[in-house]
Amino acid sequence: MTNPTDPRAAPAGATKAAVDGDAVAQLADAFAAIADERPAAALPSLRQADARGSRMAAALLRRLAGEGPDNAYEAHAAFQAFIRGGDNVPLYAAVSQAMAERYRTPPVRRLLDIGAGDGMALLPALRAAAPVPAEVDVIEPQEGLRSALEQEFAQAAPASRLSVHGTTLQAFTGNLDSAAHWDLAQSSFALQSLRPGERIEALRALRPHVDALVLVEFDVPALAHGSDAYFHSIAGRYERCLAQYGDDADLIARGFLAPMLAGQLRRDVAPSNWEQPIAGWRREFEQAGYRLREARHLYDYSWSPAWWLEVSAR
């Protein structure tokens, strides 16, 4: 079992684009003002950061002026540009490769993917797998993503049977037949969208129905929410992320990252996700009754390092 004590000591896998330190500091000041519900006080810092080329600052200026979607996933074009570009491409390649390798040892006949989206990680993993799981169940609440996955599935895994469940993990586990069982459940960057309490309860309800579960999530820094270090950290990470996207950066900042940020900063906006350090994920799995098998660094992504956790349900 791999269990490093220092997640930040893992080797880097991606080259980080340089960001303007002064722009990051100004952006962090603006984040603090927005979090304190003082949007007018954020404007001078945002304008200074914008003048230094910060696309995140430009997007927030437009958002404070009333432009843009309320939810991070409403602007489909922005989300697709984000997920299909930048260093998401090598990130998902690493995830798919690791999944394909896991299906081989021990062999996975029945697979459950939680929050599979349009199959960006799942489908390449199935194409590379040998043997391919005979039965694949997918949980995906969003209809458009489910449809895209179904259209591509037959080419990726023609010998597999696909069952798609258009529901949430909470609802799915609440209606499981006692005989339902999978060799492996997996989830990549999806469980962070569930509230922690609901997430633990759903994982606990799933445990009797799986042999093992694999999670791929980001190891975000353990910083006190609302602290100066927290605001500076996320300002730098947003800027570093956007620096990967070239001409698409403005669309992504305005349509996806700005509403995502609002959920992280403001108390009157429901969060879009509940990220946490890898140590937090480990604690949640323990609370749900799982036992850690493996924890390892997978890819050094621009937002935070991506990690692979495998837990046993036995």
C-alpha positions in Angstrom: 0.0 0.0 0.0 1.4 3.4 -1.0 0.9 6.0 1.7 3.3 8.9 1.3 3.4 11.4 4.1 4.1 14.5 1.9 1.7 14.8 -1.0 3.6 17.9 -2.3 6.8 15.8 -2.7 5.4 13.9 -5.7 7.2 14.4 -9.0 5.8 17.0 -11.4 4.0 15.9 -14.6 3.1 19.2 -16.2 4.9 22.4 -17.0 3.3 25.3 -15.1 2.7 28.5 -17.1 4.1 31.6 -15.4 1.7 34.1 -13.9 2.1 37.7 -12.8 2.7 37.8 -9.1 1.4 41.4 -8.7 -1.8 40.4 -10.5 -2.3 37.4 -8.2 -1.9 39.6 -5.1 -4.4 42.1 -6.5 -6.8 39.3 -7.4 -6.4 37.9 -3.9 -7.4 41.3 -2.4 -10.4 41.4 -4.6 -11.4 37.8 -3.5 -11.2 38.9 0.1 -13.5 41.8 -0.5 -16.0 39.7 -2.4 -16.0 37.1 0.3 -16.8 39.9 2.8 -19.7 40.9 0.6 -18.1 44.2 -0.4 -18.1 44.0 -4.2 -17.5 47.7 -4.6 -14.3 47.5 -2.6 -13.1 44.7 -4.9 -13.4 46.8 -8.1 -10.1 48.8 -7.7 -8.0 45.6 -7.2 -9.8 43.9 -10.1 -9.2 46.8 -12.4 -5.5 46.8 -11.5 -5.2 43.0 -12.0 -7.1 43.4 -15.3 -4.7 46.0 -16.4 -1.9 43.5 -15.8 -3.5 41.0 -18.0 -5.5 38.9 -15.5 -8.3 37.2 -17.4 -9.9 36.1 -14.1 -10.1 39.8 -13.1 -11.7 40.7 -16.4 -14.3 38.0 -16.0 -15.1 39.0 -12.4 -15.6 42.6 -13.4 -18.2 41.5 -16.0 -19.8 39.2 -13.4 -20.1 42.0 -10.8 -21.7 44.1 -13.6 -24.4 41.4 -13.8 -23.2 39.4 -16.8 -22.6 35.6 -17.1 -24.4 32.4 -15.8 -25.2 31.8 -12.1 -24.1 28.2 -12.1 -20.7 27.0 -13.2 -22.2 24.3 -15.4 -24.9 26.4 -17.2 -22.6 27.7 -20.0 -22.1 24.4 -21.9 -19.6 25.9 -24.4 -17.4 27.3 -21.6 -17.3 24.0 -19.7 -16.6 22.0 -22.8 -13.7 24.4 -23.8 -12.4 24.0 -20.2 -12.6 20.2 -19.9 -11.4 19.4 -23.5 -8.4 21.8 -23.4 -5.4 23.0 -21.4 -3.7 20.5 -19.2 -7.0 18.7 -18.8 -5.9 16.7 -21.9 -2.8 15.1 -20.3 -4.6 14.9 -16.9 -7.4 12.8 -18.4 -5.0 10.7 -20.4 -3.2 9.8 -17.1 -6.6 9.0 -15.4 -7.8 6.7 -18.3 -4.5 4.9 -18.5 -4.6 4.2 -14.7 -8.2 3.0 -14.9 -7.4 0.6 -17.9 -4.5 -0.9 -15.9 -6.8 -1.3 -12.8 -9.4 -3.3 -14.8 -6.7 -5.9 -15.5 -5.6 -6.7 -12.0 -7.6 -8.1 -10.5 -9.9 -8.5 -13.5 -13.1 -6.4 -13.4 -16.2 -8.0 -14.9 -18.8 -5.5 -13.5 -17.9 -1.8 -13.3 -19.8 1.1 -11.9 -18.7 4.7 -12.9 -20.1 7.4 -10.6 -20.5 10.8 -12.4 -19.0 9.6 -15.7 -20.0 12.7 -17.6 -19.6 12.2 -21.3 -17.1 9.4 -20.8 -13.9 11.6 -21.1 -12.1 9.3 -18.7 -14.2 6.1 -19.0 -14.3 5.6 -22.8 -10.5 5.8 -23.4 -10.0 3.5 -20.4 -12.3 0.9 -21.9 -10.6 1.2 -25.3 -7.3 0.4 -23.7 -8.5 -2.3 -21.3 -7.8 -6.0 -21.7 -10.0 -7.7 -20.7 -12.8 -5.2 -21.0 -15.5 -5.3 -18.2 -18.4 -7.2 -19.5 -21.0 -5.0 -17.8 -20.7 -1.2 -17.2 -23.1 0.8 -15.2 -22.9 4.6 -15.3 -24.5 7.1 -13.0 -24.8 10.5 -14.6 -27.5 13.1 -13.8 -27.0 15.4 -16.8 -29.0 14.3 -19.8 -26.7 15.8 -22.4 -23.6 14.2 -21.0 -25.4 10.8 -20.8 -26.5 11.0 -24.4 -22.9 11.8 -25.6 -21.5 8.9 -23.7 -24.2 6.5 -25.0 -23.4 7.5 -28.6 -19.7 6.7 -28.2 -19.9 3.7 -26.0 -20.4 1.0 -28.6 -17.2 2.0 -30.4 -15.2 2.1 -27.2 -16.4 -1.2 -25.8 -18.5 -3.2 -28.3 -18.4 -6.4 -26.2 -19.7 -4.7 -23.0 -23.2 -4.1 -21.9 -24.0 -0.5 -20.8 -26.6 0.5 -18.3 -27.1 4.3 -17.8 -28.7 5.7 -14.7 -29.9 9.3 -15.0 -29.9 10.0 -11.3 -27.7 11.1 -8.4 -25.5 8.8 -6.3 -27.7 9.5 -3.3 -30.9 8.4 -5.2 -29.1 5.4 -6.8 -27.9 4.0 -3.6 -31.2 4.6 -1.9 -33.0 2.3 -4.4 -30.4 -0.5 -4.8 -31.6 -4.1 -4.8 -29.8 -6.2 -2.1 -28.3 -8.4 -4.8 -26.8 -5.6 -6.9 -23.0 -5.9 -6.9 -19.9 -4.6 -8.8 -16.3 -5.7 -8.7 -15.2 -2.0 -8.9 -16.7 1.4 -8.5 -14.8 4.4 -9.8 -15.3 8.2 -9.8 -13.1 10.9 -11.2 -13.6 14.6 -10.2 -17.3 14.0 -9.5 -17.8 13.3 -5.8 -16.6 16.8 -5.0 -19.9 18.0 -6.3 -21.8 16.3 -3.4 -22.2 17.9 0.0 -19.9 16.1 2.5 -22.7 14.7 4.7 -24.7 13.4 1.8 -21.5 12.0 0.2 -20.5 10.0 3.2 -24.0 8.6 3.6 -24.1 7.6 -0.1 -20.7 6.0 0.1 -21.7 4.1 3.2 -24.9 2.8 1.4 -22.8 1.8 -1.6 -20.2 -0.2 0.4 -22.2 -3.6 0.6 -22.5 -3.5 -3.2 -18.9 -3.2 -4.3 -15.6 -5.0 -3.7 -13.5 -1.8 -4.1 -13.8 1.8 -5.0 -11.3 4.1 -6.9 -11.4 7.8 -6.5 -9.4 10.4 -8.5 -9.5 13.8 -7.0 -7.4 16.9 -6.4 -5.2 17.3 -3.3 -6.1 21.0 -2.7 -4.1 22.8 0.0 -5.3 22.6 3.6 -5.9 26.3 4.2 -8.4 28.0 6.5 -11.3 29.3 4.4 -11.2 33.1 4.4 -7.6 33.5 5.4 -5.1 35.6 3.4 -3.2 32.4 2.5 -6.4 30.9 1.2 -7.3 33.8 -1.1 -3.7 34.1 -2.4 -3.6 30.3 -3.1 -6.9 30.2 -5.1 -6.0 33.4 -7.0 -2.7 31.9 -8.1 -4.4 28.6 -9.0 -7.1 30.3 -11.1 -4.5 32.4 -13.0 -2.3 29.3 -13.5 -5.2 27.3 -14.8 -6.3 30.0 -17.3 -2.8 30.4 -18.6 -3.1 27.0 -20.2 -6.0 28.0 -22.5 -4.8 30.7 -24.9 -7.7 32.1 -27.0 -10.3 30.1 -25.0 -9.3 31.6 -21.7 -11.8 34.5 -21.8 -14.7 32.2 -22.5 -13.7 29.8 -19.8 -13.1 32.5 -17.2 -16.4 34.2 -17.9 -18.7 31.2 -18.4 -17.2 28.6 -16.1 -14.6 29.7 -13.6 -16.2 33.0 -12.5 -19.4 31.3 -11.3 -17.3 28.5 -9.8 -15.4 31.1 -7.9 -18.6 32.7 -6.6 -19.5 29.4 -5.0 -16.1 29.3 -3.3 -16.2 32.8 -1.9 -19.6 34.1 -1.2 -21.9 33.0 1.6 -25.1 33.8 -0.3 -24.2 31.5 -3.2 -24.4 27.7 -2.9 -21.0 26.1 -3.6 -20.5 24.3 -6.9 -18.2 21.8 -5.3 -16.7 20.7 -2.0 -13.1 20.0 -2.6 -10.7 19.0 0.1 -7.2 17.7 0.7 -6.5 14.0 0.0 -6.3 13.5 3.8 -9.9 14.6 4.0 -11.0 12.1 1.4 -9.3 9.3 3.3 -11.1 10.3 6.5 -14.5 10.3 4.7 -13.9 6.8 3.3 -12.9 5.6 6.8 -16.1 7.1 8.2 -18.1 5.3 5.5 -16.5 2.0 6.5 -13.9 1.5 3.7 -10.3 0.5 4.2 -7.4 2.2 2.3 -5.6 0.0 -0.2 -3.5 2.6 -2.2 -2.9 6.3 -2.3 -0.6 7.8 -4.9 0.1 10.9 -6.9 -1.3 10.6 -10.4 -0.7 13.9 -12.3 0.6 17.4 -11.4 -2.3 19.5 -12.6 -2.3 23.3 -12.8 -5.1 23.6 -10.1 -3.7 21.0 -7.7 -2.1 17.6 -7.9 -4.4 14.8 -8.9 -4.3 11.7 -6.7 -5.5 8.1 -7.0 -7.1 6.5 -4.0 -8.3 2.9 -3.9 -10.3 1.6 -1.0 -11.6 -1.8 -0.1 -15.2 -2.4 0.9 -14.3 -5.6 2.7 
